[in-house]
């Protein structure tokens, strides 16, 4: 089965738009598609973008958000045919599946695990979700599993704990035990990592950023000559699925104070034609800096704060090592 056919099967079963990484994971896990590449999600993403760009409204797919795709319900028309709408009373802002799950679990007087199907039914009954999918239970479980995997890959404590049989609880309910001790240790390591980054020499910090960019999919990386003029520190090309190539100019700011909007403006003014910007800092960004980075009609500037930087370093095992140990448990017996 082709990558696009596999994506169509996954989206039909999910009944709701999904990120291309999740589409790739489900396609492989369910045996619809196989990939020998190290980044199968990039292949799926590239083919979805390409199909929509080439086929337009005749494509089987539509893009519903950043890196998120759904099925085009009527490829012959200019717009997807929406399902018949039913009058609903307004109940306020809808929640994501994971946010709805956390909300329901926190309302429980007793800290007992709840099956994901029951969580979904309760969320739908309370109108916490806005979904047209035919299998919302599967979507709930898939999104919780994806979040847990992502947090663990970055050495962070997931907010959900998954027990055998699909039962979900909050990790903080555990409180004690081996998992709690491990999280306490990892939290201390993450704090030390951020302090270590702030203590690095500026040149070493820029070189570390260059290595991280290579790990996350950049090519043609060039660490520019070190200077104190606040200029561009790293240039590279972000490659997605051997198809999409985005030229990026990166500033690496080893700062204690928050980055302000003028730094975003300065980077944008230094960009070459067809180049996008990225600011990486060990601190954070002010509200105005975030607004300036996403200002409509202006060249996009992506922002990565210290917490996000540390998570990526851990995920790609830069400056940290991951140790695994076998844990023995007594098998369940009748």
HUWOPE-V14240 format. One record per run of one state. SS is the DSSP state (H for helix, E for strand, - for the rest). FROM is the first residue (numbers start at 1). TO is the last residue. Records with the same first field share a line. If there is no record, write none. Layout:
SS: FROM-TO + FROM-TO
//
This chain:
-: 1-2 + 15-17 + 30-39 + 59-60 + 66-67 + 72-96 + 107-113 + 126-135 + 154-159 + 164-166 + 174-177 + 200-201 + 216-217 + 224-233 + 241-243 + 254-258 + 260-260 + 271-274 + 282-284 + 286-286 + 294-300 + 305-305 + 316-334
H: 3-14 + 20-29 + 40-58 + 97-106 + 116-125 + 136-153 + 171-173 + 178-199 + 202-215 + 261-270 + 287-293 + 306-315
E: 18-19 + 61-65 + 68-71 + 114-115 + 160-163 + 167-170 + 218-223 + 234-240 + 244-253 + 259-259 + 275-281 + 285-285 + 301-304
//
